[in-house]
């Protein structure tokens, strides 16, 4: 039993981190045009993705970065919002999480994909220090594609944050080689 637990802590399947959260857009969540406020959307995205990262790391996590969040379609008052999050790759102490946001107008039967983003979290120990996280094992083709491209997204984040020199971003450079 101890060995099984040890192995489980070293590697985890992406599917083990899947989280689905559903919210109803209420008047207090909207702007004067009766659309969901962007800040509220990002708040929900942060919650669902943090839970996903916690499930993968078995620890408290902190948000390290948020990639581009674009709003493709407004989400209206009364819509049901479904957010799904899953860890796409883990590194030493951090994890990248992919989030999809769907809005559904139940009376009309319409459903649209409103948002998609990647958030990065760092696992923390009881003293507030970063701690190692289990390796992620992708299973499906989609999980494998996200896993493979995660290193390029990570390098881009680090370059933009000034924590990695562009010339040292080997994965990004490989995109531009002839």
Secondary structure, DSSP 8 states (H G I E B T S, - for coil): -HHHHHHHHHEEEGGGG-EEEEEE--GGGB-TTSBB-HHHHHHHHHHHHHHHHHHHHTSEEEEEEE------S--BTT-EEEEEEEEEEE-SSEEEEEEEEEEEETTTTEEEEEEEEEEEEEEE-TTS-B----EEE--SHHHHHHHHHHHHHHHHHHHHTTSS-GGG-HHHHHHH--
